[in-house]
């Protein structure tokens, strides 16, 4: 059994993993909204870049203060 379950985290993710998951979800939501709920294959490199910026923000601590990378 994973330690996360022992301390009551139902999804089994560490706090950092949960923060990264949430950042990815926020960026995907934003990208879908910007692109009228549709992602074309040609959009994927830009979407991946924006997600990378969000994850970088989490890993460098910028995302922890509620800020999003520019």
N, C-alpha and C positions, 0 to 999 in steps of 0.2 A: 504494500500500500504506500502510495506517495505521501510524504509529509504534509503536503498541502491539504489533503483530506483530513488529516489529524487535527489541524488547526482551524478547520471549518471553511476552507476555500472550496466551494462546490465544483468549480470548473477545473481544479487541479493545476492551475497556472501560478507561477510565482508572481509577486507584485510587478516585477519588470516585464514579464511576459504579458500580463494583463494590460499593462500600460501600452506596450507595443501593439497588442491586438486592438485596443481602443483607438490608438492613433491611426492605424491602418483603416479601421472602420470609418473614422471621421473623415479621412481623406477620400476614401472611396465614395462616401455619401456626398461629399462636396463635388467630386468629379462627375458623378451621375447627375447632380443638380445642374452643374454647368453645361452638361452635354445633353440635356433634355432626356434623362433616364436612358441613355443609350451610349455604349462605348463601341466605337468601331476599331477594327484591328489597327488602323493607322494611329489611333489615339493611345495605344498601350505604352509606347516609350515615354510619352509625356506623363501619363498616369503613374507609371513606375517611378519616374523621376520625382514626382510630387510626393509619392508615398515614401521614397527614400529620404526626402527632406524631413518628413514628419518623424520617421524612425530615428534619424540623426538627432532631431530635436529632443526626443525622449532620452536617447543614450548620452547626450551631452548635458542633459539637465535643463535645457531651455523649455522643453515640453512640460516639465514638472511644475512650473510656475503658472501654467495655464496659457502660456504664450505659444504661438504657432510660428514656425519658421517662415521667413518672407519668401 
